[in-house]
Amino acid sequence: MKRLALIIVMLVLPFFGPALAQDAAAPGQAAYAAPEHQSAAAVETRPEEQQPAISDVIFEHIGDAYEWHLLNWGDKSLALHLPVILYKDGWHLFSSARLEGGESYEGFRIAPKGEKHEGKIVDAEGNRPFDISITKNVLSLIMGSLLLLVLVLLTARWYRTHDAGKDAPKGLAACMEPLVMMVHDMARENIGEKDFRRYSPYLCTAFLFILLNNFLGIVPIFPGGANLTGNIACTLVLALFTFFSVNLTGTKHYYEEIFNPDVPGFLKPIMAVIEVFSALVKPISLTIRLFANMLAGHIQLLCMVCIIFIMAKYGGVLLGGMSFISVLFGIFLDVLELLISFIQAYIFTMLSSIYIGLARQD
């Protein structure tokens, strides 16, 4: 259950850490908590397989998958197995449960760690088929879009059934109105009175979509917890929407500034190259800014949680102290990520409106 379960573990470990560390060791193996007579050097020279694979834990939580892990119940793992849709010598449709545990089905398998297409479905020769499977991020995208549609329609229904000039918005409408008006005013300021209404719906949709999915990524339980806006493919598509909105609706003056700028003749070829490069860099900057900030937030929080399990082998005192510190920093990072989620949605929308405004100048 991702963060909720991890935070519960952080709260429990300071009290039961030493016992858990001893009981968790398999028969014939040493526990992570070293005996008092064992030296620190002996602890450091333990086999690597007995150490927690921290990087695997982190990338498992932030990566995409063909199933959505929900929780562990005893020795059983409860997961939502998603549909696999492949094309190679015909269409193949089956549940990802068929590929669980490294099994093969209809000649397909999930490439294990170390192979070229690690974590992806490949055929018997290790080649990728045409894959349009519903993965964890795809399902999160669908659910987030449907949830946003419901929120917008419910807000619109309140305005259809009430006189906004007489009645103050209540409930959901009271929450949505400040956000919509903020984007509306941003578009008016950056694009201009003449054209802002044409682009305001797109900017509002982009802002609410990014904000909602940023918040869903912080929620530790289903349908939250997916790293959608921390996936570069998602942020790239959003940036391309802005790119095409700018360049397909730009004015004649906008293209004159790119290909025929008002500079001395010998500088025109150089400035044209620079302006074209600048236009291409804008969507790249939008992509990386949103992707990197959201991904970094998830990794930071997971690293704070993993410190507890790293410290488990050093005894109860250090484990308890680091668990307490990890809990405090984990709560702080979660609150900080809420703020960053809003800021990144705002920055993406603001820069998009500025780029559109520059392309609509007379």
DOPA-219854 format. One record per residue (C-alpha): chain; x negated, y negated, z. Coordinates in steps of 0.2 Angstrom, whole numbers. Example, Ala and Ser with C-alpha at 12.3 -4.5 7.8 and 13.67 -1.06 7.14 Angstrom:
<rs>
+--------+-------+-------+-------+
| chaine |     x |     y |     z |
+--------+-------+-------+-------+
|      A |   -62 |    22 |    39 |
|      A |   -68 |     5 |    36 |
+--------+-------+-------+-------+
</rs>
This chain:
<rs>
+--------+-------+-------+-------+
| chaine |     x |     y |     z |
+--------+-------+-------+-------+
|      A |     0 |     0 |     0 |
|      A |   -15 |   -11 |    -2 |
|      A |   -17 |   -26 |     9 |
|      A |    -3 |   -22 |    22 |
|      A |   -10 |    -5 |    25 |
|      A |   -28 |   -12 |    26 |
|      A |   -23 |   -26 |    38 |
|      A |   -15 |   -13 |    49 |
|      A |   -31 |    -3 |    49 |
|      A |   -41 |   -18 |    54 |
|      A |   -30 |   -21 |    69 |
|      A |   -31 |    -3 |    75 |
|      A |   -49 |     0 |    72 |
|      A |   -56 |   -11 |    86 |
|      A |   -47 |     0 |    99 |
|      A |   -49 |    17 |    91 |
|      A |   -64 |    15 |    80 |
|      A |   -76 |    26 |    89 |
|      A |   -64 |    41 |    90 |
|      A |   -58 |    39 |    72 |
|      A |   -76 |    39 |    66 |
|      A |   -80 |    55 |    76 |
|      A |   -64 |    64 |    70 |
|      A |   -65 |    59 |    52 |
|      A |   -81 |    69 |    49 |
|      A |   -78 |    85 |    40 |
|      A |   -84 |   101 |    49 |
|      A |  -102 |   103 |    47 |
|      A |  -105 |    85 |    43 |
|      A |  -111 |    71 |    55 |
|      A |   -99 |    57 |    59 |
|      A |  -102 |    39 |    54 |
|      A |  -105 |    34 |    72 |
|      A |  -123 |    39 |    76 |
|      A |  -127 |    48 |    92 |
|      A |  -136 |    38 |   105 |
|      A |  -152 |    47 |   103 |
|      A |  -152 |    45 |    84 |
|      A |  -163 |    32 |    77 |
|      A |  -157 |    18 |    65 |
|      A |  -169 |    25 |    52 |
|      A |  -161 |    42 |    53 |
|      A |  -144 |    34 |    50 |
|      A |  -151 |    24 |    35 |
|      A |  -158 |    40 |    27 |
|      A |  -141 |    49 |    27 |
|      A |  -136 |    57 |    10 |
|      A |  -127 |    44 |    -1 |
|      A |  -111 |    55 |    -2 |
|      A |  -108 |    52 |    16 |
|      A |  -107 |    33 |    14 |
|      A |   -91 |    25 |     9 |
|      A |   -91 |    21 |   -10 |
|      A |   -87 |     2 |    -7 |
|      A |   -88 |    -3 |   -25 |
|      A |   -76 |    11 |   -31 |
|      A |   -63 |     6 |   -18 |
|      A |   -64 |   -12 |   -23 |
|      A |   -63 |    -9 |   -42 |
|      A |   -49 |     4 |   -39 |
|      A |   -38 |   -10 |   -31 |
|      A |   -42 |   -23 |   -44 |
|      A |   -42 |   -12 |   -60 |
|      A |   -28 |    -6 |   -71 |
|      A |   -21 |    11 |   -70 |
|      A |    -9 |    24 |   -77 |
|      A |     0 |    25 |   -61 |
|      A |     5 |    14 |   -47 |
|      A |    -1 |    20 |   -30 |
|      A |    12 |    16 |   -16 |
|      A |     6 |    24 |     0 |
|      A |    -2 |    39 |     8 |
|      A |     8 |    51 |    19 |
|      A |    -3 |    63 |    28 |
|      A |   -12 |    73 |    15 |
|      A |     0 |    68 |     1 |
|      A |    -2 |    52 |   -10 |
|      A |    14 |    44 |   -16 |
|      A |    12 |    36 |   -32 |
|      A |    24 |    30 |   -46 |
|      A |    18 |    39 |   -62 |
|      A |    20 |    28 |   -77 |
|      A |    24 |    33 |   -95 |
|      A |    10 |    37 |  -107 |
|      A |    13 |    32 |  -125 |
|      A |    -1 |    37 |  -138 |
|      A |    -2 |    39 |  -156 |
|      A |   -14 |    51 |  -164 |
|      A |    -8 |    63 |  -178 |
|      A |     9 |    58 |  -172 |
|      A |    17 |    50 |  -157 |
|      A |    14 |    57 |  -139 |
|      A |    25 |    52 |  -125 |
|      A |    23 |    60 |  -107 |
|      A |    21 |    56 |   -89 |
|      A |     4 |    51 |   -82 |
|      A |     6 |    64 |   -69 |
|      A |     1 |    77 |   -82 |
|      A |   -16 |    69 |   -82 |
|      A |   -18 |    68 |   -63 |
|      A |   -34 |    76 |   -56 |
|      A |   -43 |    76 |   -72 |
|      A |   -31 |    88 |   -81 |
|      A |   -29 |    88 |  -100 |
|      A |   -12 |    87 |  -108 |
|      A |    -8 |    89 |  -127 |
|      A |   -27 |    86 |  -130 |
|      A |   -29 |    70 |  -120 |
|      A |   -37 |    66 |  -103 |
|      A |   -42 |    52 |   -93 |
|      A |   -61 |    49 |   -95 |
|      A |   -70 |    51 |   -79 |
|      A |   -83 |    40 |   -71 |
|      A |   -99 |    38 |   -81 |
|      A |   -91 |    41 |   -98 |
|      A |   -90 |    28 |  -112 |
|      A |   -71 |    24 |  -109 |
|      A |   -71 |    26 |   -91 |
|      A |   -53 |    26 |   -84 |
|      A |   -45 |    26 |  -101 |
|      A |   -36 |    40 |  -110 |
|      A |   -47 |    49 |  -123 |
|      A |   -45 |    64 |  -134 |
|      A |   -55 |    80 |  -133 |
|      A |   -70 |    72 |  -142 |
|      A |   -70 |    57 |  -131 |
|      A |   -62 |    45 |  -143 |
|      A |   -48 |    32 |  -139 |
|      A |   -31 |    35 |  -147 |
|      A |   -19 |    21 |  -151 |
|      A |   -13 |    17 |  -133 |
|      A |     2 |     7 |  -129 |
|      A |     6 |    15 |  -112 |
|      A |    15 |     7 |   -98 |
|      A |     1 |     4 |   -86 |
|      A |     1 |    -4 |   -69 |
|      A |    -2 |   -22 |   -76 |
|      A |    10 |   -20 |   -90 |
|      A |    24 |   -14 |   -77 |
|      A |    19 |   -29 |   -66 |
|      A |    21 |   -41 |   -81 |
|      A |    38 |   -34 |   -86 |
|      A |    44 |   -35 |   -68 |
|      A |    37 |   -53 |   -65 |
|      A |    45 |   -59 |   -81 |
|      A |    62 |   -52 |   -77 |
|      A |    61 |   -59 |   -59 |
|      A |    56 |   -76 |   -66 |
|      A |    71 |   -75 |   -78 |
|      A |    83 |   -71 |   -64 |
|      A |    76 |   -86 |   -54 |
|      A |    78 |   -98 |   -68 |
|      A |    96 |   -92 |   -73 |
|      A |   102 |   -93 |   -54 |
|      A |    95 |  -110 |   -53 |
|      A |   103 |  -115 |   -69 |
|      A |   120 |  -108 |   -63 |
|      A |   119 |  -119 |   -48 |
|      A |   118 |  -135 |   -59 |
|      A |   132 |  -129 |   -70 |
|      A |   144 |  -127 |   -56 |
|      A |   138 |  -143 |   -46 |
|      A |   137 |  -161 |   -49 |
|      A |   118 |  -165 |   -47 |
|      A |   122 |  -183 |   -45 |
|      A |   133 |  -180 |   -30 |
|      A |   127 |  -164 |   -22 |
|      A |   110 |  -161 |   -16 |
|      A |   102 |  -144 |   -22 |
|      A |   103 |  -130 |    -9 |
|      A |    95 |  -113 |    -8 |
|      A |    85 |  -107 |   -23 |
|      A |    89 |  -123 |   -33 |
|      A |    81 |  -134 |   -19 |
|      A |    65 |  -124 |   -20 |
|      A |    64 |  -124 |   -39 |
|      A |    69 |  -142 |   -43 |
|      A |    53 |  -150 |   -36 |
|      A |    42 |  -138 |   -46 |
|      A |    52 |  -141 |   -62 |
|      A |    52 |  -160 |   -59 |
|      A |    33 |  -159 |   -55 |
|      A |    29 |  -151 |   -72 |
|      A |    42 |  -162 |   -81 |
|      A |    34 |  -178 |   -75 |
|      A |    16 |  -171 |   -78 |
|      A |    22 |  -168 |   -97 |
|      A |    29 |  -186 |   -98 |
|      A |    13 |  -193 |   -91 |
|      A |     0 |  -183 |  -102 |
|      A |    10 |  -181 |  -118 |
|      A |    20 |  -197 |  -119 |
|      A |    38 |  -202 |  -119 |
|      A |    41 |  -198 |  -137 |
|      A |    36 |  -179 |  -137 |
|      A |    36 |  -173 |  -119 |
|      A |    53 |  -165 |  -120 |
|      A |    48 |  -154 |  -134 |
|      A |    34 |  -146 |  -124 |
|      A |    41 |  -147 |  -106 |
|      A |    50 |  -130 |  -107 |
|      A |    34 |  -121 |  -112 |
|      A |    24 |  -130 |   -98 |
|      A |    37 |  -126 |   -85 |
|      A |    38 |  -108 |   -91 |
|      A |    19 |  -106 |   -90 |
|      A |    17 |  -114 |   -73 |
|      A |    31 |  -104 |   -65 |
|      A |    25 |   -88 |   -73 |
|      A |     7 |   -90 |   -67 |
|      A |    13 |   -96 |   -50 |
|      A |    25 |   -81 |   -48 |
|      A |    12 |   -68 |   -53 |
|      A |    -2 |   -76 |   -42 |
|      A |    10 |   -74 |   -27 |
|      A |    15 |   -56 |   -32 |
|      A |    -3 |   -51 |   -33 |
|      A |    -5 |   -56 |   -14 |
|      A |    10 |   -46 |    -8 |
|      A |     3 |   -30 |    -2 |
|      A |    18 |   -19 |    -6 |
|      A |    27 |   -14 |   -22 |
|      A |    32 |   -23 |   -33 |
|      A |    17 |   -34 |   -28 |
|      A |    -1 |   -30 |   -27 |
|      A |    -6 |   -29 |   -46 |
|      A |   -20 |   -40 |   -52 |
|      A |   -11 |   -47 |   -67 |
|      A |   -18 |   -64 |   -67 |
|      A |   -35 |   -57 |   -63 |
|      A |   -35 |   -48 |   -79 |
|      A |   -43 |   -57 |   -93 |
|      A |   -32 |   -50 |  -106 |
|      A |   -17 |   -59 |   -98 |
|      A |   -25 |   -75 |   -95 |
|      A |   -32 |   -75 |  -113 |
|      A |   -14 |   -73 |  -120 |
|      A |    -8 |   -88 |  -110 |
|      A |   -23 |   -98 |  -116 |
|      A |   -19 |   -94 |  -134 |
|      A |    -1 |  -100 |  -132 |
|      A |    -8 |  -117 |  -127 |
|      A |   -21 |  -116 |  -141 |
|      A |    -8 |  -113 |  -154 |
|      A |     4 |  -126 |  -147 |
|      A |   -10 |  -139 |  -148 |
|      A |   -16 |  -134 |  -166 |
|      A |     0 |  -130 |  -175 |
|      A |     9 |  -146 |  -170 |
|      A |    -6 |  -158 |  -170 |
|      A |    -4 |  -175 |  -179 |
|      A |   -13 |  -181 |  -194 |
|      A |   -23 |  -192 |  -183 |
|      A |   -28 |  -177 |  -172 |
|      A |   -36 |  -168 |  -187 |
|      A |   -44 |  -184 |  -194 |
|      A |   -53 |  -185 |  -177 |
|      A |   -59 |  -167 |  -179 |
|      A |   -64 |  -167 |  -197 |
|      A |   -67 |  -185 |  -202 |
|      A |   -71 |  -194 |  -186 |
|      A |   -74 |  -213 |  -186 |
|      A |   -93 |  -212 |  -185 |
|      A |  -107 |  -217 |  -197 |
|      A |  -108 |  -205 |  -212 |
|      A |  -123 |  -196 |  -208 |
|      A |  -115 |  -191 |  -191 |
|      A |   -99 |  -184 |  -198 |
|      A |  -105 |  -166 |  -202 |
|      A |  -112 |  -165 |  -185 |
|      A |   -97 |  -172 |  -176 |
|      A |   -85 |  -161 |  -186 |
|      A |   -95 |  -145 |  -180 |
|      A |   -95 |  -152 |  -162 |
|      A |   -76 |  -156 |  -162 |
|      A |   -72 |  -139 |  -170 |
|      A |   -82 |  -130 |  -156 |
|      A |   -74 |  -141 |  -143 |
|      A |   -57 |  -135 |  -149 |
|      A |   -62 |  -117 |  -148 |
|      A |   -69 |  -119 |  -131 |
|      A |   -53 |  -126 |  -123 |
|      A |   -44 |  -109 |  -123 |
|      A |   -59 |  -100 |  -117 |
|      A |   -61 |  -112 |  -102 |
|      A |   -42 |  -110 |   -98 |
|      A |   -45 |   -91 |   -99 |
|      A |   -60 |   -89 |   -88 |
|      A |   -55 |  -102 |   -75 |
|      A |   -38 |   -93 |   -71 |
|      A |   -46 |   -76 |   -72 |
|      A |   -61 |   -79 |   -62 |
|      A |   -53 |   -88 |   -48 |
|      A |   -39 |   -75 |   -45 |
|      A |   -51 |   -60 |   -47 |
|      A |   -63 |   -68 |   -35 |
|      A |   -50 |   -70 |   -22 |
|      A |   -45 |   -52 |   -22 |
|      A |   -63 |   -46 |   -22 |
|      A |   -67 |   -57 |    -7 |
|      A |   -52 |   -50 |     4 |
|      A |   -57 |   -32 |    -1 |
|      A |   -75 |   -35 |     4 |
|      A |   -70 |   -42 |    21 |
|      A |   -59 |   -26 |    24 |
|      A |   -73 |   -14 |    18 |
|      A |   -85 |   -22 |    31 |
|      A |   -75 |   -12 |    44 |
|      A |   -79 |     5 |    36 |
|      A |   -97 |     0 |    33 |
|      A |   -99 |    -4 |    52 |
|      A |   -90 |    12 |    57 |
|      A |  -107 |    22 |    57 |
|      A |  -115 |    10 |    69 |
|      A |  -105 |    13 |    85 |
|      A |   -90 |     6 |    94 |
|      A |   -96 |   -10 |   100 |
|      A |  -102 |   -16 |    83 |
|      A |   -87 |    -9 |    74 |
|      A |   -75 |   -18 |    86 |
|      A |   -84 |   -34 |    85 |
|      A |   -85 |   -34 |    66 |
|      A |   -66 |   -28 |    65 |
|      A |   -61 |   -43 |    74 |
|      A |   -71 |   -55 |    63 |
|      A |   -65 |   -46 |    48 |
|      A |   -47 |   -48 |    53 |
|      A |   -49 |   -67 |    56 |
|      A |   -58 |   -70 |    40 |
|      A |   -45 |   -59 |    31 |
|      A |   -31 |   -69 |    37 |
|      A |   -40 |   -85 |    32 |
|      A |   -44 |   -79 |    15 |
|      A |   -26 |   -73 |    12 |
|      A |   -19 |   -91 |    17 |
|      A |   -33 |   -99 |     6 |
|      A |   -28 |   -88 |    -9 |
|      A |   -10 |   -94 |    -7 |
|      A |   -16 |  -112 |    -9 |
|      A |   -28 |  -106 |   -24 |
|      A |   -13 |   -98 |   -32 |
|      A |    -4 |  -114 |   -33 |
|      A |   -19 |  -124 |   -38 |
|      A |   -24 |  -113 |   -52 |
|      A |    -6 |  -113 |   -59 |
|      A |    -6 |  -132 |   -58 |
|      A |   -23 |  -134 |   -66 |
|      A |   -19 |  -123 |   -81 |
|      A |    -2 |  -132 |   -84 |
|      A |   -11 |  -149 |   -82 |
|      A |   -25 |  -145 |   -94 |
|      A |   -12 |  -138 |  -106 |
|      A |    -2 |  -154 |  -106 |
|      A |   -18 |  -165 |  -108 |
|      A |   -23 |  -155 |  -123 |
|      A |    -6 |  -156 |  -131 |
|      A |    -6 |  -174 |  -127 |
|      A |   -22 |  -177 |  -136 |
|      A |   -16 |  -168 |  -151 |
|      A |     0 |  -179 |  -152 |
|      A |    -8 |  -196 |  -151 |
|      A |    -3 |  -208 |  -165 |
+--------+-------+-------+-------+
</rs>
